[in-house]
Amino acid sequence: MASELPGGLQRFINGILPENPVYRQVLAMCPTLAVTNTIAGAVTMAGATAFVLICANVVTAALRRLLQPHLRILVFTVTISAFVTIADRMLAAFMPAMSQKLGPYVPLIIVNCMIICRCEVCASKQGVAVAAADALGQSLGFLAALLSISIVREILAFGSIFQGWAGANGEGLRVLPKSFPNWNLMALPPGAFFTLGILLGLANWCVAAREKRKTAS
């Protein structure tokens, strides 16, 4: 049965596009909608999630032969909780402003369905190397999704990107002319829903068009 499962390279590639956690599996919607009003918040959340996912996958894969079926979800949760605590404390120590900005969404990584799903689907069934490749691919896919949403929202809301990272007075790198009106709605929760809906529809359209071309050929 293990030989029928995808290998490390295939797991890695699948995580980025074919099985993208946001655009294809529609997982991790809470952080996707909550922290993508700026690129800085999106990158920080993606980094914290990647740390937890990679560590949890590796530990689960290492212990997979010891897992009892009726206790596996409990083991996943305890393992994830330990690494979320480490990520949360590291952010509070070295990036206090960002930690305060993200608020409860870093601790909520504990219940992120994407991480529990990868522990169940891959790490509990395959070796450490494959589990690490799977986690890395899913992490890159998650980062790509958060970045795509945050870039659109930040440009339309502020007319620039990298707010607080570069440029005079922390205004970032201006993309739109100053005469272009800022869409303040895009920095609010409705803007997250609008942007996610449009990009999700675009992703589905691209997949359907590719399948149609493949069928026609």
DAWOJO-V461024 format. One record per backbone hydrogen bond with DSSP energy under -1.0 kcal/mol. NH is the residue of the N-H (numbers start at 1). CO is the residue of the C=O. E is the energy in kcal/mol with one decimal. If there is no record, write none. Layout:
[[NH	CO	E] [NH	CO	E]]
//
This chain:
[[4	1	-1.1] [5	2	-1.2] [11	7	-2.5] [12	8	-2.4] [13	9	-2.5] [14	10	-2.7] [15	11	-1.8] [17	13	-1.4] [19	14	-3.9] [20	17	-1.8] [24	20	-2.0] [25	20	-2.4] [27	21	-3.6] [32	28	-1.6] [33	29	-2.2] [34	30	-1.9] [35	31	-2.2] [42	38	-1.8] [43	39	-2.8] [44	40	-2.2] [45	41	-2.3] [46	42	-2.5] [47	43	-2.4] [48	44	-2.4] [49	45	-2.5] [50	46	-2.3] [51	47	-2.2] [52	48	-2.0] [53	49	-2.9] [54	50	-2.7] [55	51	-2.1] [56	52	-2.8] [57	53	-2.5] [58	54	-2.3] [59	55	-2.5] [60	56	-2.5] [61	57	-2.6] [62	58	-2.1] [63	59	-1.6] [66	63	-2.1] [71	68	-1.9] [72	68	-1.0] [75	71	-2.3] [76	72	-2.7] [77	73	-2.5] [78	74	-2.4] [79	75	-2.5] [80	76	-2.8] [81	77	-2.6] [82	78	-1.9] [83	79	-1.6] [84	80	-2.4] [85	81	-2.2] [86	82	-1.6] [87	83	-2.4] [88	84	-2.9] [89	85	-2.4] [90	86	-2.3] [91	87	-2.2] [92	88	-2.2] [93	89	-1.8] [94	90	-2.6] [95	91	-2.6] [99	95	-2.8] [100	96	-2.4] [101	97	-1.9] [102	98	-2.7] [103	99	-1.5] [105	102	-1.9] [108	104	-1.6] [109	106	-1.9] [110	107	-1.7] [111	108	-1.3] [112	109	-1.9] [116	112	-1.6] [117	113	-2.5] [118	114	-2.0] [119	115	-2.1] [120	116	-2.0] [121	117	-3.3] [122	118	-2.1] [123	118	-2.0] [124	119	-2.0] [125	122	-1.9] [126	122	-1.9] [131	127	-2.4] [132	128	-2.6] [133	129	-2.2] [134	130	-2.5] [135	131	-2.4] [136	132	-2.4] [137	133	-2.4] [138	134	-2.5] [139	135	-2.2] [140	136	-2.3] [141	137	-2.3] [142	138	-2.4] [143	139	-2.6] [144	140	-2.6] [145	141	-2.1] [146	142	-2.6] [147	143	-2.8] [148	144	-2.3] [149	145	-1.9] [150	146	-2.7] [151	147	-2.8] [152	148	-1.5] [153	149	-2.4] [154	150	-2.8] [155	151	-2.2] [156	152	-2.2] [157	153	-2.2] [158	154	-2.5] [159	155	-2.0] [161	173	-2.3] [164	170	-2.1] [165	162	-2.4] [166	162	-1.2] [170	167	-1.5] [171	168	-1.9] [172	166	-2.2] [173	161	-2.7] [175	159	-2.6] [176	159	-2.3] [180	177	-2.0] [183	156	-3.2] [184	182	-1.3] [186	183	-2.1] [187	184	-1.4] [188	185	-1.4] [191	185	-1.1] [191	188	-1.1] [192	188	-1.1] [193	189	-1.8] [194	190	-2.6] [195	191	-2.4] [196	192	-2.6] [197	193	-2.5] [198	194	-2.3] [199	195	-2.6] [200	196	-2.8] [201	197	-2.2] [202	198	-2.2] [203	199	-2.4] [204	200	-2.3] [205	201	-2.2] [206	202	-2.3] [207	203	-2.2] [208	204	-2.6] [209	205	-2.5] [210	206	-2.2] [211	207	-2.3] [212	208	-2.2] [213	209	-2.2] [214	210	-2.3] [215	211	-2.3] [216	212	-2.3] [217	213	-1.9]]
//
